[in-house]
């Protein structure tokens, strides 16, 4: 997989070396020699990942990273610090500034390429969610996300797969105050737990005794329930081969032994933050989809969705489809007398009564204004008529109780019923139901009329 990589370093030789190595792996590389230039390129070119040196004149790498992560437009952009600094305190400072990884020079090429590909793969999934959210916002479906990538992730549910008691104790001591920790030592049990536990993060040792931690990670990535669950692998120091394999399988991040407290907390926090951000984007996307196919006032499906659904049913052709068109009698008088707020309450209560009187396979929709429809698959005209009559009675026999009103409001409805014929189109079926509804109104309202065809 290729990607757009921004290399930031003030030493030309370092830049050329990284540019050559990445170019040989078919990455599209751009460069910057200062923090200010890096921020400008990020704004202009939108790279997929940034490889960032720390020691630069003026604005150092830590400050560059903090600025990248504080900008809502670039906060999700992966940042890997590639530097000669080799102290644990430097690595912690980089991770706490928001970096996704901190690699010390000289960097193993396989490790670097695996890390870049892994982070770009994760960013691509987030980019897709961001794009869909933006599309929904542009169509007026949903609102812009109000919470940023850097919002504190809060308490998380973490599954730890480890058979070394000392490592388990270290993880518990460092994380238990802020997170809910479950520990298992067997990968078979861990798979069952992960599938049903709704965990926010799985921490797994890749040095389990007589068990294959990599196979466990691969299993999590193959299961629908755990495919998106972040995985943090714990790897023995210097085990580059296993680290590269883990990243290729789909592990989100790794931690080298011995486990350092601040690094553990920083990497866990980063994974939970990414998890929460992706969840918010998915929730926003789900809301956009719901708004696209549902009526906001009543919660029923809208006319657009009904048209698609009816077309699908009629295209199958083998089973009859019945169609009810319902209209609130004298609805304009209700609005004029009591106001539009009361009118809205009537429509919502009417929608509730429709939903309570149709089957699970039937599709109830708001067609527009005070008109509603019900699409009834595998239903003939006589049965649809009975359902329509039951619906009419459920409205006429029980007056609507209005919020804020001291009395009840009697409401009646008229219903037109039609059933599909061979070769019917949605338009033809709808037109016949509409004619039947018009006849019901002409004959006195508060009644059901069936299509005479």
C-alpha positions in Angstrom: 0.0 0.0 0.0 1.3 3.4 -0.9 0.9 6.7 0.9 1.8 10.3 1.0 4.6 10.7 3.6 5.9 14.1 4.8 9.6 13.9 6.1 10.5 16.7 8.4 14.2 17.2 9.3 16.6 20.2 9.2 19.6 18.0 8.1 19.5 17.5 4.3 21.4 14.2 4.5 18.8 12.7 6.8 16.0 13.9 4.6 17.6 12.5 1.5 18.2 9.1 3.2 14.7 8.8 4.3 13.3 10.0 1.0 15.4 7.4 -0.9 14.3 4.6 1.4 10.6 5.4 1.3 10.7 6.1 -2.4 12.2 2.7 -3.0 9.1 1.3 -1.3 6.8 3.3 -3.6 5.8 5.9 -1.1 5.0 9.4 -2.3 7.5 11.6 -0.3 7.5 15.3 0.3 9.9 17.1 2.6 10.2 20.0 5.0 13.3 21.4 6.8 11.6 23.2 9.6 8.5 23.0 11.9 6.9 26.1 10.2 7.4 24.6 6.8 6.0 21.3 7.9 2.8 22.8 9.3 2.3 24.8 6.0 2.8 21.6 3.9 0.3 19.7 6.1 -2.3 22.4 5.5 -1.7 22.5 1.8 -0.9 18.9 0.9 -2.8 16.8 3.5 -0.2 14.0 3.8 -1.1 10.5 5.2 1.6 10.4 7.8 4.4 12.6 9.1 7.9 11.4 10.0 9.2 14.1 12.3 12.6 14.9 13.7 12.8 16.3 17.2 15.9 18.5 17.3 15.3 21.4 14.9 16.1 25.0 15.3 13.2 27.3 16.2 10.2 25.1 16.6 11.3 21.6 17.8 9.5 18.4 16.9 7.5 18.2 20.2 6.0 21.6 19.5 5.2 20.7 15.9 3.5 17.5 17.0 1.4 19.4 19.6 0.3 21.9 17.0 -0.6 19.1 14.5 -2.7 17.4 17.2 -4.4 20.6 18.4 -5.7 21.4 14.9 -9.1 19.7 14.3 -8.2 19.3 10.6 -5.0 17.4 11.3 -5.5 15.9 14.8 -6.1 12.4 13.4 -2.9 12.6 11.2 -0.4 9.9 12.4 2.9 11.3 13.5 6.0 9.2 14.0 9.1 10.8 15.6 12.3 9.5 14.0 15.2 11.0 16.0 18.6 10.3 17.5 17.2 10.9 21.0 17.3 7.6 22.8 16.3 8.3 26.4 13.0 6.9 27.8 12.1 10.4 28.9 12.3 11.7 25.3 10.1 8.9 24.1 7.5 9.6 26.8 7.6 13.3 25.9 7.0 12.5 22.3 4.1 10.2 23.0 2.5 12.7 25.4 2.8 15.4 22.8 0.5 13.2 20.7 3.0 11.2 18.6 1.8 7.7 17.5 5.3 6.3 17.8 8.9 7.3 18.7 11.6 5.5 16.7 15.3 6.0 17.5 17.9 6.2 14.8 19.3 4.2 13.2 15.9 2.8 12.4 15.4 -0.7 11.0 13.9 -0.3 7.6 11.4 -3.2 8.0 10.2 -1.8 11.3 9.8 1.7 9.8 7.9 0.5 6.7 5.6 -1.7 8.7 4.8 1.1 11.1 4.1 3.5 8.3 1.8 1.1 6.5 0.0 0.2 9.8 -0.7 3.8 10.7 -1.7 4.8 7.2 -4.1 1.9 7.1 -5.8 3.1 10.3 -5.9 6.7 9.0 -7.6 5.5 5.8 -10.5 4.1 7.7 -10.9 7.3 9.7 -10.6 9.4 6.5 -13.5 7.4 5.0 -15.7 8.1 8.1 -14.7 11.8 8.1 -15.6 12.0 4.4 -19.0 10.4 4.9 -19.7 12.6 7.9 -18.8 15.7 5.8 -21.1 14.5 3.0 -24.0 14.1 5.5 -23.4 17.6 6.9 -23.3 19.2 3.4 -26.7 17.6 2.7 -28.2 18.9 6.0 -28.2 15.4 7.5 -26.9 15.7 11.1 -24.7 18.3 12.7 -21.0 18.8 12.7 -19.0 16.8 15.3 -18.6 19.0 18.3 -15.9 17.0 20.1 -12.4 16.9 18.9 -9.9 14.1 18.4 -8.0 15.2 21.5 -10.9 15.0 23.9 -10.0 12.9 26.9 -11.1 9.3 26.2 -12.4 8.6 29.6 -12.5 5.2 31.3 -12.0 2.2 29.1 -12.7 -1.5 29.2 -9.4 -3.3 28.6 -8.8 -7.1 28.1 -5.2 -8.2 29.0 -4.0 -11.5 27.6 -0.8 -12.4 29.5 0.5 -15.4 31.4 3.4 -13.7 33.2 2.2 -12.7 36.7 4.8 -9.9 37.0 3.6 -8.3 33.8 0.0 -8.7 34.8 0.7 -7.0 38.1 2.5 -4.1 36.3 -0.3 -3.5 33.9 -2.9 -3.6 36.7 -0.9 -1.3 39.0 -0.6 1.3 36.2 -4.0 1.1 34.6 -6.6 -0.1 37.1 -7.2 3.3 38.7 -8.4 4.8 35.4 -9.7 1.7 33.5 -11.6 -1.5 34.0 -9.2 -4.4 33.6 -9.9 -8.0 32.8 -7.1 -10.5 32.6 -7.0 -14.0 31.0 -4.0 -16.2 30.4 -5.4 -18.5 27.7 -6.0 -17.2 24.1 -9.0 -19.5 23.7 -10.8 -17.9 26.6 -9.6 -14.5 25.4 -11.3 -14.9 22.0 -14.6 -15.7 23.8 -14.2 -12.7 26.1 -13.3 -10.4 23.3 -16.3 -11.4 21.2 -18.8 -10.8 23.9 -17.1 -8.2 26.1 -17.4 -5.0 24.1 -13.8 -4.1 25.0 -12.2 -0.8 24.1 -8.7 -2.2 23.9 -7.0 -5.6 24.0 -3.4 -5.8 25.4 -1.8 -9.0 24.3 1.7 -10.5 25.0 3.3 -12.0 22.0 5.5 -14.1 24.2 2.9 -16.4 25.7 4.0 -19.8 26.9 3.0 -22.5 24.5 0.5 -20.2 22.8 0.6 -18.2 19.6 -0.1 -14.5 20.4 0.1 -13.6 16.7 -2.5 -16.2 15.8 -4.7 -14.7 18.5 -4.3 -11.2 17.0 -5.1 -12.6 13.5 -8.3 -14.3 14.9 -9.5 -11.0 16.4 -9.0 -9.3 13.1 -11.0 -12.0 11.3 -14.0 -11.8 13.5 -16.8 -9.3 12.8 -17.3 -8.5 16.5 -13.6 -7.7 17.2 -12.4 -6.5 13.8 -12.3 -2.8 14.8 -11.1 -3.4 18.4 -7.7 -1.8 19.0 -4.9 -4.2 19.8 -1.7 -3.2 21.8 1.0 -5.9 21.5 3.6 -6.4 24.2 6.9 -7.6 22.6 10.2 -8.6 23.9 12.9 -6.0 23.4 14.7 -6.5 20.1 12.1 -8.9 18.6 11.7 -6.8 15.4 10.6 -9.7 13.3 7.6 -10.4 15.5 6.8 -6.7 15.8 6.7 -6.3 12.0 4.5 -9.4 11.7 2.1 -8.1 14.3 1.7 -4.7 12.5 1.1 -6.5 9.2 -1.6 -8.6 10.8 -3.4 -5.5 12.0 -2.1 -4.8 15.5 -2.6 -1.1 16.2 0.4 -0.4 18.4 3.2 -2.2 20.3 5.1 -1.9 23.5 8.6 -3.3 24.2 9.6 -4.9 27.4 10.4 -4.0 30.1 7.1 -2.2 30.3 7.6 1.5 31.3 4.7 3.0 33.2 4.4 6.3 31.5 4.8 4.8 28.0 2.1 2.2 28.7 -0.3 4.9 29.9 0.5 7.1 26.9 0.0 4.3 24.3 -3.2 3.1 26.0 -4.5 6.7 26.0 -3.7 7.2 22.3 -5.5 4.0 21.3 -8.6 4.8 23.4 -8.6 8.3 21.9 -8.6 7.0 18.4 -11.3 4.4 19.3 -13.6 7.1 20.8 -13.0 9.4 17.8 -13.9 6.6 15.3 -17.0 5.8 17.4 -18.2 9.4 17.3 -17.7 9.5 13.5 -19.7 6.3 13.1 -22.5 7.6 15.4 -22.6 10.7 13.3 -22.8 8.7 10.1 -25.5 6.5 11.5 -27.5 9.6 12.4 -27.1 10.9 8.9 -28.3 7.7 7.4 -31.3 7.7 9.8 -32.2 11.3 8.9 -31.9 10.4 5.2 -34.6 7.7 5.4 -36.8 8.7 8.3 -39.3 11.5 9.1 -37.9 13.6 11.9 -41.3 14.5 13.4 -42.9 11.0 13.6 -39.9 8.7 13.4 -41.5 6.7 10.6 -39.7 6.0 7.3 -40.0 8.8 4.8 -41.3 8.9 1.2 -37.9 8.4 -0.3 -37.3 5.1 1.5 -40.9 3.9 0.9 -40.4 4.4 -2.9 -37.2 2.3 -2.9 -38.8 -0.4 -0.7 -42.0 -0.6 -2.8 -40.0 -0.8 -6.1 -38.0 -3.7 -4.7 -41.1 -5.6 -3.6 -42.9 -5.1 -6.9 -39.8 -6.1 -8.9 -39.9 -9.5 -7.2 -43.4 -9.9 -8.6 -44.2 -13.4 -7.2 -46.1 -12.3 -4.1 -49.0 -9.7 -3.8 -48.3 -6.3 -2.2 -51.0 -4.2 -0.6 -50.8 -0.5 -0.1 -52.7 1.7 2.4 -52.9 5.4 2.0 -54.1 7.2 5.2 -55.2 10.8 5.7 -56.2 12.7 8.9 -59.7 14.1 8.4 -60.0 17.9 8.6 -56.4 18.3 9.6 -56.3 21.9 8.5 -59.0 22.8 10.9 -57.0 21.2 13.8 -54.0 23.4 12.9 -56.2 26.5 12.5 -58.0 25.9 15.7 -55.3 24.7 18.1 -52.1 25.7 16.4 -49.3 23.8 14.6 -47.8 22.5 17.8 -51.0 20.6 18.5 -51.1 19.5 14.9 -47.7 18.0 15.3 -48.8 16.2 18.4 -51.7 14.7 16.5 -49.4 13.5 13.7 -47.0 11.9 16.2 -49.8 10.1 18.0 -51.3 9.0 14.7 -47.9 7.5 13.7 -47.8 5.7 17.1 -51.2 4.1 16.4 -50.2 3.1 12.9 -47.1 1.4 14.3 -49.1 -0.4 17.0 -51.6 -1.9 14.5 -49.4 -3.2 11.6 -47.1 -6.2 11.5 -43.4 -6.3 11.8 -42.9 -6.9 8.1 -45.1 -4.0 7.1 -43.5 -0.6 6.3 -45.2 2.5 7.8 -44.2 5.8 6.3 -45.1 9.4 6.5 -45.9 10.3 2.9 -46.1 14.1 3.4 -48.2 16.5 5.4 -51.0 14.6 7.1 -50.8 11.7 4.7 -49.3 8.4 5.7 -48.9 5.1 3.9 -48.4 1.4 4.9 -46.7 -1.0 2.5 -47.8 -4.6 3.2 -45.8 -7.4 1.6 -47.3 -10.8 0.8 -50.8 -9.4 1.5 -54.0 -9.6 -0.5 -56.7 -6.9 -0.7 -59.1 -8.5 1.7 -56.6 -8.9 4.5 -55.3 -5.3 3.9 -58.8 -4.0 4.1 -59.3 -5.7 7.6 -56.0 -4.1 8.8 -57.1 -0.7 7.5 -60.5 -1.0 9.2 -58.7 -1.9 12.5 -56.5 1.1 12.1 -59.4 3.4 11.4 -61.2 2.2 14.6 -58.1 2.6 16.7 -58.1 6.3 15.9 -61.8 7.0 16.0 -62.6 5.1 19.2 -59.9 6.7 21.4 -59.6 10.5 21.3 -56.1 12.0 21.3 -54.8 13.3 24.6 -52.9 16.5 24.0 -50.0 17.7 26.1 -50.9 21.1 27.7 -54.6 20.7 26.8 -57.2 20.1 29.4 -59.4 18.0 27.1 -59.1 15.3 24.6 -59.4 15.8 20.8 -61.5 13.4 18.7 -59.7 12.5 15.4 -60.8 10.4 12.5 -59.0 9.2 9.4 -59.8 8.0 5.9 -58.0 5.2 4.2 -57.6 4.0 0.6 -56.5 0.4 0.0 -55.1 -1.1 -3.2 -53.3 -4.3 -4.1 -50.7 -5.0 -6.7 -51.5 -6.5 -10.1 -49.3 -8.2 -12.6 -46.8 -5.8 -14.0 -47.6 -3.0 -11.6 -45.3 -0.1 -11.1 -45.1 1.8 -7.8 -46.7 4.8 -9.4 -49.7 2.8 -10.6 -50.3 1.1 -7.3 -49.9 4.5 -5.5 -52.4 6.1 -7.9 -55.0 3.5 -7.3 -54.7 3.8 -3.5 -54.9 7.6 -3.8 -58.2 7.2 -5.8 -59.6 4.9 -3.2 -58.7 7.4 -0.5 -60.4 10.2 -2.4 -63.5 8.1 -2.7 -63.5 7.5 1.1 -63.3 11.2 1.7 -66.0 11.9 -0.9 -68.3 9.4 0.7 -68.1 11.1 4.1 -64.7 10.4 5.6 -63.9 8.2 8.6 -64.1 5.2 6.4 -62.0 2.7 4.4 -62.4 2.4 0.6 -60.8 -0.3 -1.5 -59.6 0.0 -5.0 -62.3 -1.3 -7.3 -59.9 -2.5 -10.1 
